[in-house]
Amino acid sequence: MAGVEFHPVRVLAIEPLTDDAVSVSFDIPTDLSTLFDHTPGQHLIVRATVDGQDVRRSYSICSAKGATSPSVGIKRLPGGVFSTFVHDTLKIGDTIEVTPPTGDFTLTPDHDNKNRYVAIAAGSGITPVLSMIRSVLEFEPQSMFTLLYGNKDGRSVMFLDELDALKGAYPDRFVIVHVLSRESHEIPLFEGRIDAEKLERMLGTIIEPAAVSGWYLCGPRGMVDGAQGVLRSHGVPAADIHDELFYAGELTESTVAVDDVEGATVRFTLRGRTSTATVATDGAPILDHVLAIRPDGPFSCRSGACASCRAKVTVGEVRMDKNWSLSQAEVDSGQILTCQSHPVSDLVELTYDV
């Protein structure tokens, strides 16, 4: 990612989903339609100035492939700067900045596929999965989709009307199982959280693992890790399991750091320009120093979950505090999350132009 390219777009619609979640649709200009064509599962980075501060967040697209006005689902978080701004201040017709779609948690539909897909989602983890479901049902007429969806109660289910409509339109191809942690059910299996024990009980009854072509997991880390372990124990190939964390802890607002008095020399290349910073090994992460020199440096969540700030180390060594978005193969190739990285060697050279 050579930097974050934002485009001003108009807010086309804001629709309530639950008491604390809304869907926001963007009016993409015709001349940007190709640039904003998305693969189901990808996300946008949305930026606004809130109380004088540049605030950015990543939100997954919930629209089907080919949608001319992409939508995202935004849930209000306690103390959330951006989500509070969206719920309390943002209005239809306002202009907001967004990036073209990005992300590797994707499902590419093919008309000739005859696949069975299963998604396991919790809370707002439904957003990228909904795009996948809509796209498969529309563009893969011979494929089937099963969704295991965990929430607190019926009132907290995001996109409930849309999911019900899809079930009504594709009754033979779309199966949805709601699992509610704070509501009783006549079938105990559908009560509580979607954890490893519950998923183990579902396999072989509701779902036959050997018949599934692809698994898509999106939710909190505990759910995702538990599901991965169960699927691996049933012999599901790693290549068939795709995952994304929708929340990875407290979001840190953007900051910048001046050069440290002592530390490693970090040279970074962004959009063809190379700059140098002095970065302490136990101080602010590399990204903070990048932003002090290049305010256009790429970032979004700053919690290790979205990979917007990824770069590739070409010389030297760094350590990452957290990594919830890069695969092991990407790490082995030298890619890092600069929002979580600190220099280990005396000299580090890295590039965002990858």
N, C-alpha and C positions, 0 to 999 in steps of 0.2 A: 504494500500500500504506500504510494508515494506522497500521501497527504490526504486530507479530507477535503473533498470538493463539495461545498454547500451551494444550494440553489434556492432563491426565494420563491415560495409557492403560496397560493391562497388556500386557506382552510375552507373546504367545500361543505363539510357537515360535521356535526358533533352529536352523537346519539348515545343516550344512556344505555348501559348494559346491565348494571346492577346498581345497588345503592352507592358503591364506591368505584365504579369503573365505567369508562366511556369508550366509544369508538370514534376516532378522528380520521376523516378522509381528506385527501389533498387533491387540489386541482392542478394537475401536471400540464404545463403548456405543451402544445402540440409538437413544438420543435425539440422537446426533451423526452418525448414518449419512448423512443428507442432506448435512450440512456436509462430510463426508469423501468424498463421491462424486467420483471423479477422472476427468479426461480422459486417455487414454493419452499418456504422455510427461511428465506433471507430476511434481513432486517434493514431498517433505515436508521441513521443517526439524525436526531432532531435537535435543533439549537435555537435558543432564545436568550434574550437579555432579561434577567430577572433581578430586580433591585440593583441594577448596575453591574451584574455579574454575568459572564458568559457561561451558560449552563447547557450541557449536552447530555442526552440520554439515547440509548439504543432501544428501539421498539420493533418487534417482529411484524411483518406484513401479514394480515389475516385474509386478504383478498385472494381470489383464485388467479392463476396464471393468466396474463393478458388483460387484467383489469386496467382501465385507463385512469382511474382515480383510486390509487392504493389507499388502504385503510390500515390503521394500527389500533390495538387495544391498549388503553392506559389506565392502570389501576392506581387509585390514590394510596400512597404509602404514608404512614405516620411520620411527620417531619420531612416528607419528600418535597424538595424545593420545586422540582420540575412538575411532578404530578399535581401538586397543589396549584401551581400556576395554570396548568391545563384545566383543572376542574373549576377554579374560581375566577380566572381572568380571561383565558383564551375564548375568542368568539368566532362565529362563522364570518368569513370575509377578511379576517386578520391575515397578515402575511407572516410566515414563519420559514425558517431555513431548514432544509433537509438534504441529505446526501443521496446519491444513487444507491440502489440495493447492494448489499454485500453479505457475506457469510457463507459457511460451508455446511451448515445443517440443512441439507436440501433433499428434495425428491423431485426428479425430473420426469414428468409424465410422458408416456409413449402410447400412442393409439393402439399399437399391436400387443401391448403387454397383457398377460393373463395372470396377474399377481394377487397375492393376499398380503395386505399390509396391516400392521398393528401399531398403534400409537398408545403410549402411556403418558398421560399428562396430569398435572395438578395445578389448580388455580390459574394464574395468567400464563402458565406454560401452554395453554390451549392455543394461543395466538398463532404461532408458526404452524402448528399442527392443523389448525382449521384451514389454512391456505392449502396444505397438502391434501386434506380430505376433499375440499371443494374441487381441486384440480384433478385428482384421480377420478372422482365420480363423473366429472364433466368430460375429461379427455381420454380416460381409459375405460371404455364401456364394458370390457371383459374382466376388469379387476374388482376386488372387494376390499373394504376397509373396516377394521374394528378399532374402536376407541375405548380405552379404559380411562375414565376421567374422575379425578378426585377433587372434592371440595368440602367445605365445612358443612353447608346445608344447601337446600334448594335455592334460596335467595342469593347465594354467592356464586352461582354458576354463570360464568361469562358466556355470552353468545348462546344462551339456552334456546331462544326462539329460532336462531339460525340452524342449530343442531337438530332441533325437532323438525324443521322444514326439510332438511336434507334427509332425515330418516323417512319422512313421508314421501319424498320424491324418489328415493332409492331404497325401498324396503328390503329388497333382496340382496343389496350390495353393501349396505352400511349398517353396522351393528354398533350400538353405543351402550356402555355399561357405566352407570353413575355409581361412585363409591363416596358416601358422605360420612364425615367423621363425627358430626354432631346431630345426626338424625338416625332414628331407628329404622330398621327395614325388616320385612317379614323373612328375608333371606339374610342371615347374619354375615355371609360372605361379602355383602355389599355395604357393610358398616365399617367405620374406622378409616384408617389411612391405607394407602396403597404401599405396603411394605413388602419385604422379601417373602415373609410367611404367607401373606395373602396372595401374592402373585404365584407362588408355588402351588397353592390350592387351585388357582384358576387354570393353570396349564394342564392340559389333558382333559379338562371338563369344558370350559368356555372356549379355550384356545388350544389348538394342536401345534406345538412349536415347529414340527417338521414341515408343516404346510405353509409357513409364513416366509415371504420373500424378503421383507425388510421390517425392522423394528425401529421406532422413533420415540425416544424418551425425552421429555422436557418437563422439568420441575425442579424442586429443591435437591440439593446434593445427596441427601440421605436416600430419597426415593430413587434417584438415578443410579447411585452406586449399588443399592440393593437389587434393583432390576437387572443391572448388568451381571451381577454375581449369579442370580438365578438363571438367567439365559445362558451364560457360559456353562453352568453346571448341567444344562440340558443339551449341550453340544451345539449351541447356536454359534456359527462362525462370527468372529469379531467384525468382519467386513459387513455383516448384515445388521449390526447394531449401531445406530446413530444417536447421538445425544447432545443436548444443550441445556445448560443451567439458565433458568430465567431470573435467578436472584442469587447473589453470592456474598451477601453481607452488606455492611454499611457502605453507602456511596460517598466517595470523597470528592469534594468540590475542587475545581481546577485551581492550582497554585503554581507559582513559579519560584525558582530558587536561584540566587546568585551563585557565582563560583565559590566553592569551599576553599578555605585557606590551604588545606592539605588534602590530597586525594589522588586518584588516578586521572590520567589524561583520557578523556573520551572524545573521539572525533566521530561526528555523525553527518551523514549525507542525506539531504532532504530536497527533492525536486532539483537535483543536479548541483546543489550548493553544499559545500562542506564547512562545518563550523566546529569549534573546539571548546570544551568545558572542563573544569576541574571538579571532580565528583568524589566526595568521601565515600569510603566503602560501607559505612554504617549510617549514612545520612539519608537525605531525601532521594527518592528514586531518580533514575536517569531522565525520565520524562519531564520531571519538574525543571531540570536544568535545560533540557531542550526547549521548553516553552519560554524560558527566560530570554533565550536568544532568538527563537523562531516561534512567535505566537501562533503561527499557522500550523504548528505541529499537530499530528493526528492524535486524538483521544476521544473517549466517550465515558465509559463507566468508571474507569480508574480503579476497578476492583479485581481485575484479572479475568473477567468473564466474557468480554465482547471481542477482544483481539483487534480493536480499532487502532491500537498503538503499536502493532507488531513491527518489528524490524529484524534484520539479519546481522548477526555478528560475523565480521570478516577477519578480525584480528583480536586476540585476547579472550578473556573469559569473564562471564558475569554469573550471578546467582539470582534466582527469582524467588520472591517471597511466596507467591501463589501462582498457580497456572490452572485455570479451569476452562481454557478455550483452545489451546494448541495441542495437537496430537503428539505422541512420542516421536513419530517420524519427522514432524516439523521441528521439534526441539532438537533432534539429532542432526538436522540439517543446518542448525545455527539460528533458528528463529527464536525471538524472545518477545515478551511483553514488556515494553519499556516502562510502563507504570508500576511494574513489580520488580524491576531489575536494578541491581547494584553491581559496580565493578569489583572484580576479584583481582585481576592482573593490573599492573601499573599502567598499561596502555590497552584501551579498548577502541576498536573501530567498528562502526556499524552503519548500516544503510537502511533507510525507509523505502528506497527506490527498488522494491522487489515485487 
